[in-house]
């Protein structure tokens, strides 16, 4: 039987240290845009989505669409 020894370590990743999510974000949001017949993101939108929440990013990249 194993005894629970509690938390031994907590790892925080400041984006880019262990995993860089920038390319994953670009691919994800561009997939959404093309699915709905819209053009992929331009540089300004890429920079925005990388630094904001998913909700804020969705609103930003789909602004002006019905």
mmCIF file of the N, C-alpha and C atoms, coordinates in Angstrom:
data_MODEL
# 
_entry.id   MODEL 
# 
loop_
_atom_site.group_PDB 
_atom_site.id 
_atom_site.type_symbol 
_atom_site.label_atom_id 
_atom_site.label_alt_id 
_atom_site.label_comp_id 
_atom_site.label_asym_id 
_atom_site.label_entity_id 
_atom_site.label_seq_id 
_atom_site.pdbx_PDB_ins_code 
_atom_site.Cartn_x 
_atom_site.Cartn_y 
_atom_site.Cartn_z 
_atom_site.occupancy 
_atom_site.B_iso_or_equiv 
_atom_site.pdbx_formal_charge 
_atom_site.auth_seq_id 
_atom_site.auth_comp_id 
_atom_site.auth_asym_id 
_atom_site.auth_atom_id 
_atom_site.pdbx_PDB_model_num 
ATOM 1   N N  . UNK A 1 1  ? 0.841   -1.173 0.000   1.00 0.00 ? 1  UNK A N  1 
ATOM 2   C CA . UNK A 1 1  ? 0.000   0.000  0.000   1.00 0.00 ? 1  UNK A CA 1 
ATOM 3   C C  . UNK A 1 1  ? 0.890   1.242  0.000   1.00 0.00 ? 1  UNK A C  1 
ATOM 4   N N  . UNK A 1 2  ? 0.517   2.225  -0.834  1.00 0.00 ? 2  UNK A N  1 
ATOM 5   C CA . UNK A 1 2  ? 1.302   3.456  -0.937  1.00 0.00 ? 2  UNK A CA 1 
ATOM 6   C C  . UNK A 1 2  ? 0.735   4.535  -0.033  1.00 0.00 ? 2  UNK A C  1 
ATOM 7   N N  . UNK A 1 3  ? 1.579   5.189  0.645   1.00 0.00 ? 3  UNK A N  1 
ATOM 8   C CA . UNK A 1 3  ? 1.179   6.285  1.505   1.00 0.00 ? 3  UNK A CA 1 
ATOM 9   C C  . UNK A 1 3  ? 1.304   7.592  0.724   1.00 0.00 ? 3  UNK A C  1 
ATOM 10  N N  . UNK A 1 4  ? 0.299   8.452  0.802   1.00 0.00 ? 4  UNK A N  1 
ATOM 11  C CA . UNK A 1 4  ? 0.329   9.751  0.136   1.00 0.00 ? 4  UNK A CA 1 
ATOM 12  C C  . UNK A 1 4  ? 1.347   10.630 0.842   1.00 0.00 ? 4  UNK A C  1 
ATOM 13  N N  . UNK A 1 5  ? 2.355   11.031 0.117   1.00 0.00 ? 5  UNK A N  1 
ATOM 14  C CA . UNK A 1 5  ? 3.399   11.855 0.706   1.00 0.00 ? 5  UNK A CA 1 
ATOM 15  C C  . UNK A 1 5  ? 3.191   13.335 0.426   1.00 0.00 ? 5  UNK A C  1 
ATOM 16  N N  . UNK A 1 6  ? 2.065   13.690 -0.186  1.00 0.00 ? 6  UNK A N  1 
ATOM 17  C CA . UNK A 1 6  ? 1.780   15.095 -0.438  1.00 0.00 ? 6  UNK A CA 1 
ATOM 18  C C  . UNK A 1 6  ? 2.482   15.618 -1.679  1.00 0.00 ? 6  UNK A C  1 
ATOM 19  N N  . UNK A 1 7  ? 2.287   16.857 -1.905  1.00 0.00 ? 7  UNK A N  1 
ATOM 20  C CA . UNK A 1 7  ? 2.884   17.508 -3.063  1.00 0.00 ? 7  UNK A CA 1 
ATOM 21  C C  . UNK A 1 7  ? 4.376   17.692 -2.830  1.00 0.00 ? 7  UNK A C  1 
ATOM 22  N N  . UNK A 1 8  ? 5.149   17.230 -3.797  1.00 0.00 ? 8  UNK A N  1 
ATOM 23  C CA . UNK A 1 8  ? 6.604   17.334 -3.659  1.00 0.00 ? 8  UNK A CA 1 
ATOM 24  C C  . UNK A 1 8  ? 7.172   18.464 -4.488  1.00 0.00 ? 8  UNK A C  1 
ATOM 25  N N  . UNK A 1 9  ? 6.435   18.855 -5.526  1.00 0.00 ? 9  UNK A N  1 
ATOM 26  C CA . UNK A 1 9  ? 6.941   19.940 -6.377  1.00 0.00 ? 9  UNK A CA 1 
ATOM 27  C C  . UNK A 1 9  ? 5.786   20.560 -7.154  1.00 0.00 ? 9  UNK A C  1 
ATOM 28  N N  . UNK A 1 10 ? 5.933   21.817 -7.449  1.00 0.00 ? 10 UNK A N  1 
ATOM 29  C CA . UNK A 1 10 ? 4.999   22.536 -8.303  1.00 0.00 ? 10 UNK A CA 1 
ATOM 30  C C  . UNK A 1 10 ? 5.838   23.225 -9.368  1.00 0.00 ? 10 UNK A C  1 
ATOM 31  N N  . UNK A 1 11 ? 5.449   23.040 -10.623 1.00 0.00 ? 11 UNK A N  1 
ATOM 32  C CA . UNK A 1 11 ? 6.203   23.634 -11.723 1.00 0.00 ? 11 UNK A CA 1 
ATOM 33  C C  . UNK A 1 11 ? 5.353   24.708 -12.378 1.00 0.00 ? 11 UNK A C  1 
ATOM 34  N N  . UNK A 1 12 ? 5.885   25.902 -12.482 1.00 0.00 ? 12 UNK A N  1 
ATOM 35  C CA . UNK A 1 12 ? 5.232   26.997 -13.188 1.00 0.00 ? 12 UNK A CA 1 
ATOM 36  C C  . UNK A 1 12 ? 6.020   27.244 -14.466 1.00 0.00 ? 12 UNK A C  1 
ATOM 37  N N  . UNK A 1 13 ? 5.306   27.318 -15.579 1.00 0.00 ? 13 UNK A N  1 
ATOM 38  C CA . UNK A 1 13 ? 5.964   27.578 -16.860 1.00 0.00 ? 13 UNK A CA 1 
ATOM 39  C C  . UNK A 1 13 ? 5.613   28.973 -17.329 1.00 0.00 ? 13 UNK A C  1 
ATOM 40  N N  . UNK A 1 14 ? 6.570   29.871 -17.286 1.00 0.00 ? 14 UNK A N  1 
ATOM 41  C CA . UNK A 1 14 ? 6.392   31.186 -17.897 1.00 0.00 ? 14 UNK A CA 1 
ATOM 42  C C  . UNK A 1 14 ? 6.575   30.951 -19.380 1.00 0.00 ? 14 UNK A C  1 
ATOM 43  N N  . UNK A 1 15 ? 5.532   31.181 -20.148 1.00 0.00 ? 15 UNK A N  1 
ATOM 44  C CA . UNK A 1 15 ? 5.468   30.750 -21.541 1.00 0.00 ? 15 UNK A CA 1 
ATOM 45  C C  . UNK A 1 15 ? 6.786   30.934 -22.274 1.00 0.00 ? 15 UNK A C  1 
ATOM 46  N N  . UNK A 1 16 ? 7.233   29.847 -22.851 1.00 0.00 ? 16 UNK A N  1 
ATOM 47  C CA . UNK A 1 16 ? 8.479   29.859 -23.600 1.00 0.00 ? 16 UNK A CA 1 
ATOM 48  C C  . UNK A 1 16 ? 9.634   29.211 -22.867 1.00 0.00 ? 16 UNK A C  1 
ATOM 49  N N  . UNK A 1 17 ? 9.463   28.972 -21.574 1.00 0.00 ? 17 UNK A N  1 
ATOM 50  C CA . UNK A 1 17 ? 10.537  28.351 -20.808 1.00 0.00 ? 17 UNK A CA 1 
ATOM 51  C C  . UNK A 1 17 ? 10.579  26.852 -21.099 1.00 0.00 ? 17 UNK A C  1 
ATOM 52  N N  . UNK A 1 18 ? 9.461   26.167 -20.872 1.00 0.00 ? 18 UNK A N  1 
ATOM 53  C CA . UNK A 1 18 ? 9.388   24.734 -21.136 1.00 0.00 ? 18 UNK A CA 1 
ATOM 54  C C  . UNK A 1 18 ? 8.603   24.437 -22.414 1.00 0.00 ? 18 UNK A C  1 
ATOM 55  N N  . UNK A 1 19 ? 7.576   25.213 -22.662 1.00 0.00 ? 19 UNK A N  1 
ATOM 56  C CA . UNK A 1 19 ? 6.716   25.000 -23.819 1.00 0.00 ? 19 UNK A CA 1 
ATOM 57  C C  . UNK A 1 19 ? 6.303   26.356 -24.365 1.00 0.00 ? 19 UNK A C  1 
ATOM 58  N N  . UNK A 1 20 ? 6.484   26.552 -25.644 1.00 0.00 ? 20 UNK A N  1 
ATOM 59  C CA . UNK A 1 20 ? 6.093   27.810 -26.285 1.00 0.00 ? 20 UNK A CA 1 
ATOM 60  C C  . UNK A 1 20 ? 4.759   27.593 -26.980 1.00 0.00 ? 20 UNK A C  1 
ATOM 61  N N  . UNK A 1 21 ? 3.708   28.180 -26.432 1.00 0.00 ? 21 UNK A N  1 
ATOM 62  C CA . UNK A 1 21 ? 2.358   27.959 -26.955 1.00 0.00 ? 21 UNK A CA 1 
ATOM 63  C C  . UNK A 1 21 ? 2.006   28.871 -28.121 1.00 0.00 ? 21 UNK A C  1 
ATOM 64  N N  . UNK A 1 22 ? 2.892   29.753 -28.518 1.00 0.00 ? 22 UNK A N  1 
ATOM 65  C CA . UNK A 1 22 ? 2.582   30.718 -29.584 1.00 0.00 ? 22 UNK A CA 1 
ATOM 66  C C  . UNK A 1 22 ? 2.145   30.013 -30.876 1.00 0.00 ? 22 UNK A C  1 
ATOM 67  N N  . UNK A 1 23 ? 2.913   29.046 -31.346 1.00 0.00 ? 23 UNK A N  1 
ATOM 68  C CA . UNK A 1 23 ? 2.559   28.340 -32.585 1.00 0.00 ? 23 UNK A CA 1 
ATOM 69  C C  . UNK A 1 23 ? 1.265   27.551 -32.429 1.00 0.00 ? 23 UNK A C  1 
ATOM 70  N N  . UNK A 1 24 ? 1.063   26.948 -31.268 1.00 0.00 ? 24 UNK A N  1 
ATOM 71  C CA . UNK A 1 24 ? -0.183  26.216 -31.025 1.00 0.00 ? 24 UNK A CA 1 
ATOM 72  C C  . UNK A 1 24 ? -1.371  27.167 -31.064 1.00 0.00 ? 24 UNK A C  1 
ATOM 73  N N  . UNK A 1 25 ? -1.227  28.351 -30.464 1.00 0.00 ? 25 UNK A N  1 
ATOM 74  C CA . UNK A 1 25 ? -2.302  29.353 -30.502 1.00 0.00 ? 25 UNK A CA 1 
ATOM 75  C C  . UNK A 1 25 ? -2.588  29.793 -31.926 1.00 0.00 ? 25 UNK A C  1 
ATOM 76  N N  . UNK A 1 26 ? -1.552  30.069 -32.698 1.00 0.00 ? 26 UNK A N  1 
ATOM 77  C CA . UNK A 1 26 ? -1.734  30.495 -34.084 1.00 0.00 ? 26 UNK A CA 1 
ATOM 78  C C  . UNK A 1 26 ? -2.501  29.427 -34.862 1.00 0.00 ? 26 UNK A C  1 
ATOM 79  N N  . UNK A 1 27 ? -2.081  28.185 -34.746 1.00 0.00 ? 27 UNK A N  1 
ATOM 80  C CA . UNK A 1 27 ? -2.751  27.095 -35.461 1.00 0.00 ? 27 UNK A CA 1 
ATOM 81  C C  . UNK A 1 27 ? -4.199  26.938 -35.029 1.00 0.00 ? 27 UNK A C  1 
ATOM 82  N N  . UNK A 1 28 ? -4.459  27.020 -33.738 1.00 0.00 ? 28 UNK A N  1 
ATOM 83  C CA . UNK A 1 28 ? -5.818  26.864 -33.217 1.00 0.00 ? 28 UNK A CA 1 
ATOM 84  C C  . UNK A 1 28 ? -6.743  27.955 -33.738 1.00 0.00 ? 28 UNK A C  1 
ATOM 85  N N  . UNK A 1 29 ? -6.348  29.212 -33.566 1.00 0.00 ? 29 UNK A N  1 
ATOM 86  C CA . UNK A 1 29 ? -7.226  30.313 -33.971 1.00 0.00 ? 29 UNK A CA 1 
ATOM 87  C C  . UNK A 1 29 ? -7.358  30.400 -35.490 1.00 0.00 ? 29 UNK A C  1 
ATOM 88  N N  . UNK A 1 30 ? -6.308  30.102 -36.238 1.00 0.00 ? 30 UNK A N  1 
ATOM 89  C CA . UNK A 1 30 ? -6.425  30.090 -37.694 1.00 0.00 ? 30 UNK A CA 1 
ATOM 90  C C  . UNK A 1 30 ? -7.356  28.971 -38.164 1.00 0.00 ? 30 UNK A C  1 
ATOM 91  N N  . UNK A 1 31 ? -7.328  27.847 -37.466 1.00 0.00 ? 31 UNK A N  1 
ATOM 92  C CA . UNK A 1 31 ? -8.255  26.756 -37.790 1.00 0.00 ? 31 UNK A CA 1 
ATOM 93  C C  . UNK A 1 31 ? -9.701  27.216 -37.603 1.00 0.00 ? 31 UNK A C  1 
ATOM 94  N N  . UNK A 1 32 ? -9.976  27.897 -36.506 1.00 0.00 ? 32 UNK A N  1 
ATOM 95  C CA . UNK A 1 32 ? -11.328 28.420 -36.281 1.00 0.00 ? 32 UNK A CA 1 
ATOM 96  C C  . UNK A 1 32 ? -11.735 29.391 -37.380 1.00 0.00 ? 32 UNK A C  1 
ATOM 97  N N  . UNK A 1 33 ? -10.851 30.306 -37.708 1.00 0.00 ? 33 UNK A N  1 
ATOM 98  C CA . UNK A 1 33 ? -11.164 31.306 -38.728 1.00 0.00 ? 33 UNK A CA 1 
ATOM 99  C C  . UNK A 1 33 ? -11.443 30.657 -40.079 1.00 0.00 ? 33 UNK A C  1 
ATOM 100 N N  . UNK A 1 34 ? -10.592 29.752 -40.508 1.00 0.00 ? 34 UNK A N  1 
ATOM 101 C CA . UNK A 1 34 ? -10.794 29.129 -41.819 1.00 0.00 ? 34 UNK A CA 1 
ATOM 102 C C  . UNK A 1 34 ? -12.023 28.229 -41.825 1.00 0.00 ? 34 UNK A C  1 
ATOM 103 N N  . UNK A 1 35 ? -12.342 27.624 -40.690 1.00 0.00 ? 35 UNK A N  1 
ATOM 104 C CA . UNK A 1 35 ? -13.562 26.812 -40.587 1.00 0.00 ? 35 UNK A CA 1 
ATOM 105 C C  . UNK A 1 35 ? -14.799 27.648 -40.909 1.00 0.00 ? 35 UNK A C  1 
ATOM 106 N N  . UNK A 1 36 ? -14.773 28.905 -40.510 1.00 0.00 ? 36 UNK A N  1 
ATOM 107 C CA . UNK A 1 36 ? -15.907 29.795 -40.758 1.00 0.00 ? 36 UNK A CA 1 
ATOM 108 C C  . UNK A 1 36 ? -15.706 30.654 -42.010 1.00 0.00 ? 36 UNK A C  1 
ATOM 109 N N  . UNK A 1 37 ? -14.768 30.280 -42.862 1.00 0.00 ? 37 UNK A N  1 
ATOM 110 C CA . UNK A 1 37 ? -14.577 30.954 -44.135 1.00 0.00 ? 37 UNK A CA 1 
ATOM 111 C C  . UNK A 1 37 ? -13.867 32.290 -44.059 1.00 0.00 ? 37 UNK A C  1 
ATOM 112 N N  . UNK A 1 38 ? -13.135 32.520 -42.989 1.00 0.00 ? 38 UNK A N  1 
ATOM 113 C CA . UNK A 1 38 ? -12.415 33.784 -42.811 1.00 0.00 ? 38 UNK A CA 1 
ATOM 114 C C  . UNK A 1 38 ? -10.919 33.580 -43.051 1.00 0.00 ? 38 UNK A C  1 
ATOM 115 N N  . UNK A 1 39 ? -10.226 34.664 -43.305 1.00 0.00 ? 39 UNK A N  1 
ATOM 116 C CA . UNK A 1 39 ? -8.779  34.617 -43.552 1.00 0.00 ? 39 UNK A CA 1 
ATOM 117 C C  . UNK A 1 39 ? -8.017  34.365 -42.252 1.00 0.00 ? 39 UNK A C  1 
ATOM 118 N N  . UNK A 1 40 ? -6.841  33.747 -42.362 1.00 0.00 ? 40 UNK A N  1 
ATOM 119 C CA . UNK A 1 40 ? -5.998  33.565 -41.174 1.00 0.00 ? 40 UNK A CA 1 
ATOM 120 C C  . UNK A 1 40 ? -5.618  34.910 -40.558 1.00 0.00 ? 40 UNK A C  1 
ATOM 121 N N  . UNK A 1 41 ? -5.172  34.860 -39.323 1.00 0.00 ? 41 UNK A N  1 
ATOM 122 C CA . UNK A 1 41 ? -4.815  36.071 -38.591 1.00 0.00 ? 41 UNK A CA 1 
ATOM 123 C C  . UNK A 1 41 ? -3.622  36.778 -39.212 1.00 0.00 ? 41 UNK A C  1 
ATOM 124 N N  . UNK A 1 42 ? -3.642  38.106 -39.085 1.00 0.00 ? 42 UNK A N  1 
ATOM 125 C CA . UNK A 1 42 ? -2.476  38.907 -39.438 1.00 0.00 ? 42 UNK A CA 1 
ATOM 126 C C  . UNK A 1 42 ? -1.655  39.114 -38.165 1.00 0.00 ? 42 UNK A C  1 
ATOM 127 N N  . UNK A 1 43 ? -0.486  39.720 -38.307 1.00 0.00 ? 43 UNK A N  1 
ATOM 128 C CA . UNK A 1 43 ? 0.467   39.844 -37.194 1.00 0.00 ? 43 UNK A CA 1 
ATOM 129 C C  . UNK A 1 43 ? -0.149  40.476 -35.944 1.00 0.00 ? 43 UNK A C  1 
ATOM 130 N N  . UNK A 1 44 ? -0.947  41.526 -36.105 1.00 0.00 ? 44 UNK A N  1 
ATOM 131 C CA . UNK A 1 44 ? -1.554  42.212 -34.953 1.00 0.00 ? 44 UNK A CA 1 
ATOM 132 C C  . UNK A 1 44 ? -2.431  41.254 -34.160 1.00 0.00 ? 44 UNK A C  1 
ATOM 133 N N  . UNK A 1 45 ? -3.242  40.462 -34.864 1.00 0.00 ? 45 UNK A N  1 
ATOM 134 C CA . UNK A 1 45 ? -4.131  39.514 -34.186 1.00 0.00 ? 45 UNK A CA 1 
ATOM 135 C C  . UNK A 1 45 ? -3.328  38.408 -33.508 1.00 0.00 ? 45 UNK A C  1 
ATOM 136 N N  . UNK A 1 46 ? -2.269  37.956 -34.150 1.00 0.00 ? 46 UNK A N  1 
ATOM 137 C CA . UNK A 1 46 ? -1.406  36.929 -33.549 1.00 0.00 ? 46 UNK A CA 1 
ATOM 138 C C  . UNK A 1 46 ? -0.843  37.433 -32.223 1.00 0.00 ? 46 UNK A C  1 
ATOM 139 N N  . UNK A 1 47 ? -0.342  38.649 -32.219 1.00 0.00 ? 47 UNK A N  1 
ATOM 140 C CA . UNK A 1 47 ? 0.204   39.226 -30.984 1.00 0.00 ? 47 UNK A CA 1 
ATOM 141 C C  . UNK A 1 47 ? -0.874  39.364 -29.919 1.00 0.00 ? 47 UNK A C  1 
ATOM 142 N N  . UNK A 1 48 ? -2.091  39.737 -30.318 1.00 0.00 ? 48 UNK A N  1 
ATOM 143 C CA . UNK A 1 48 ? -3.184  39.906 -29.367 1.00 0.00 ? 48 UNK A CA 1 
ATOM 144 C C  . UNK A 1 48 ? -3.548  38.574 -28.711 1.00 0.00 ? 48 UNK A C  1 
ATOM 145 N N  . UNK A 1 49 ? -3.797  37.539 -29.536 1.00 0.00 ? 49 UNK A N  1 
ATOM 146 C CA . UNK A 1 49 ? -4.266  36.270 -28.969 1.00 0.00 ? 49 UNK A CA 1 
ATOM 147 C C  . UNK A 1 49 ? -3.214  35.613 -28.088 1.00 0.00 ? 49 UNK A C  1 
ATOM 148 N N  . UNK A 1 50 ? -1.958  35.891 -28.348 1.00 0.00 ? 50 UNK A N  1 
ATOM 149 C CA . UNK A 1 50 ? -0.901  35.283 -27.538 1.00 0.00 ? 50 UNK A CA 1 
ATOM 150 C C  . UNK A 1 50 ? -0.869  35.849 -26.118 1.00 0.00 ? 50 UNK A C  1 
ATOM 151 N N  . UNK A 1 51 ? -1.395  37.050 -25.938 1.00 0.00 ? 51 UNK A N  1 
ATOM 152 C CA . UNK A 1 51 ? -1.305  37.712 -24.637 1.00 0.00 ? 51 UNK A CA 1 
ATOM 153 C C  . UNK A 1 51 ? -2.652  37.892 -23.931 1.00 0.00 ? 51 UNK A C  1 
ATOM 154 N N  . UNK A 1 52 ? -3.731  37.293 -24.465 1.00 0.00 ? 52 UNK A N  1 
ATOM 155 C CA . UNK A 1 52 ? -5.054  37.465 -23.874 1.00 0.00 ? 52 UNK A CA 1 
ATOM 156 C C  . UNK A 1 52 ? -5.737  36.121 -23.666 1.00 0.00 ? 52 UNK A C  1 
ATOM 157 N N  . UNK A 1 53 ? -6.835  36.152 -22.919 1.00 0.00 ? 53 UNK A N  1 
ATOM 158 C CA . UNK A 1 53 ? -7.581  34.929 -22.648 1.00 0.00 ? 53 UNK A CA 1 
ATOM 159 C C  . UNK A 1 53 ? -8.254  34.432 -23.923 1.00 0.00 ? 53 UNK A C  1 
ATOM 160 N N  . UNK A 1 54 ? -8.706  33.183 -23.896 1.00 0.00 ? 54 UNK A N  1 
ATOM 161 C CA . UNK A 1 54 ? -9.408  32.614 -25.052 1.00 0.00 ? 54 UNK A CA 1 
ATOM 162 C C  . UNK A 1 54 ? -10.663 33.415 -25.371 1.00 0.00 ? 54 UNK A C  1 
ATOM 163 N N  . UNK A 1 55 ? -11.445 33.793 -24.353 1.00 0.00 ? 55 UNK A N  1 
ATOM 164 C CA . UNK A 1 55 ? -12.664 34.578 -24.587 1.00 0.00 ? 55 UNK A CA 1 
ATOM 165 C C  . UNK A 1 55 ? -12.345 35.907 -25.259 1.00 0.00 ? 55 UNK A C  1 
ATOM 166 N N  . UNK A 1 56 ? -11.355 36.610 -24.744 1.00 0.00 ? 56 UNK A N  1 
ATOM 167 C CA . UNK A 1 56 ? -10.968 37.897 -25.334 1.00 0.00 ? 56 UNK A CA 1 
ATOM 168 C C  . UNK A 1 56 ? -10.460 37.708 -26.759 1.00 0.00 ? 56 UNK A C  1 
ATOM 169 N N  . UNK A 1 57 ? -9.720  36.656 -26.975 1.00 0.00 ? 57 UNK A N  1 
ATOM 170 C CA . UNK A 1 57 ? -9.155  36.393 -28.299 1.00 0.00 ? 57 UNK A CA 1 
ATOM 171 C C  . UNK A 1 57 ? -10.236 36.075 -29.324 1.00 0.00 ? 57 UNK A C  1 
ATOM 172 N N  . UNK A 1 58 ? -11.196 35.253 -28.940 1.00 0.00 ? 58 UNK A N  1 
ATOM 173 C CA . UNK A 1 58 ? -12.306 34.917 -29.853 1.00 0.00 ? 58 UNK A CA 1 
ATOM 174 C C  . UNK A 1 58 ? -13.064 36.180 -30.232 1.00 0.00 ? 58 UNK A C  1 
ATOM 175 N N  . UNK A 1 59 ? -13.384 36.998 -29.241 1.00 0.00 ? 59 UNK A N  1 
ATOM 176 C CA . UNK A 1 59 ? -14.090 38.255 -29.537 1.00 0.00 ? 59 UNK A CA 1 
ATOM 177 C C  . UNK A 1 59 ? -13.262 39.134 -30.472 1.00 0.00 ? 59 UNK A C  1 
ATOM 178 N N  . UNK A 1 60 ? -11.966 39.168 -30.253 1.00 0.00 ? 60 UNK A N  1 
ATOM 179 C CA . UNK A 1 60 ? -11.090 40.025 -31.056 1.00 0.00 ? 60 UNK A CA 1 
ATOM 180 C C  . UNK A 1 60 ? -11.009 39.550 -32.508 1.00 0.00 ? 60 UNK A C  1 
ATOM 181 N N  . UNK A 1 61 ? -10.752 38.267 -32.715 1.00 0.00 ? 61 UNK A N  1 
ATOM 182 C CA . UNK A 1 61 ? -10.548 37.799 -34.091 1.00 0.00 ? 61 UNK A CA 1 
ATOM 183 C C  . UNK A 1 61 ? -11.848 37.702 -34.879 1.00 0.00 ? 61 UNK A C  1 
ATOM 184 N N  . UNK A 1 62 ? -12.981 37.621 -34.182 1.00 0.00 ? 62 UNK A N  1 
ATOM 185 C CA . UNK A 1 62 ? -14.269 37.552 -34.876 1.00 0.00 ? 62 UNK A CA 1 
ATOM 186 C C  . UNK A 1 62 ? -15.021 38.878 -34.852 1.00 0.00 ? 62 UNK A C  1 
ATOM 187 N N  . UNK A 1 63 ? -14.383 39.953 -34.386 1.00 0.00 ? 63 UNK A N  1 
ATOM 188 C CA . UNK A 1 63 ? -15.074 41.244 -34.345 1.00 0.00 ? 63 UNK A CA 1 
ATOM 189 C C  . UNK A 1 63 ? -15.470 41.650 -35.761 1.00 0.00 ? 63 UNK A C  1 
ATOM 190 N N  . UNK A 1 64 ? -16.662 42.202 -35.882 1.00 0.00 ? 64 UNK A N  1 
ATOM 191 C CA . UNK A 1 64 ? -17.150 42.642 -37.181 1.00 0.00 ? 64 UNK A CA 1 
ATOM 192 C C  . UNK A 1 64 ? -17.825 41.551 -37.988 1.00 0.00 ? 64 UNK A C  1 
ATOM 193 N N  . UNK A 1 65 ? -17.890 40.336 -37.446 1.00 0.00 ? 65 UNK A N  1 
ATOM 194 C CA . UNK A 1 65 ? -18.601 39.258 -38.141 1.00 0.00 ? 65 UNK A CA 1 
ATOM 195 C C  . UNK A 1 65 ? -19.941 39.035 -37.457 1.00 0.00 ? 65 UNK A C  1 
ATOM 196 N N  . UNK A 1 66 ? -20.938 38.628 -38.241 1.00 0.00 ? 66 UNK A N  1 
ATOM 197 C CA . UNK A 1 66 ? -22.280 38.401 -37.636 1.00 0.00 ? 66 UNK A CA 1 
ATOM 198 C C  . UNK A 1 66 ? -22.315 37.212 -36.698 1.00 0.00 ? 66 UNK A C  1 
# 
